Every structure is written in structure tokens, then in C-alpha cells.
């Protein structure tokens, strides 16, 4: 039986289907869940395809989003 708390076994469930943003939302949620060790709900997402971003621009944006949220989460945990 897999360990449900293992960061390698992060699961996700799609609650609302917006086909153009599911992959991006899922990636953000899984990365944040692994980094924080907490259940994560991503309630809004970006459609990188609709913005016409290159892969590099998409990855840069994803990294910035994740880093900012992770930093804010860490600062809240310190309080």
C-alpha cells in the first residue's frame, strides 16, 4: 500500500474542468503539495496556451508563482 504522505505519491483531483488550464493547474498543485507537505487547492489557473507563451516563458512563470507561494507559506509557518 503506498504511503499517502510520501511526496513522491502526490495525488490530484480535478474539480472543475477547463481543458486549457487543467495541466497547468495540476502541475502547480502537485509542486506546492510536495513543497509544503499540505493539501493544496488551486482555485484559479492561467492558460499559457491562450497567452501564446513559449515553453521557457511558461516555465519561468510557473517557477515564480511556486516560489512566491512557497516563501509566503514558509513565513507563515515561522509565526
Secondary structure, 3 states (H helix, E strand, C coil): CCCCCCHHHCCCCCCCCCCCCHHHHHHHHHHHHHHHCCCCCCCCCCCHHHHCCCHHHHHHHHHHHHHHHHHHHHHHHHC
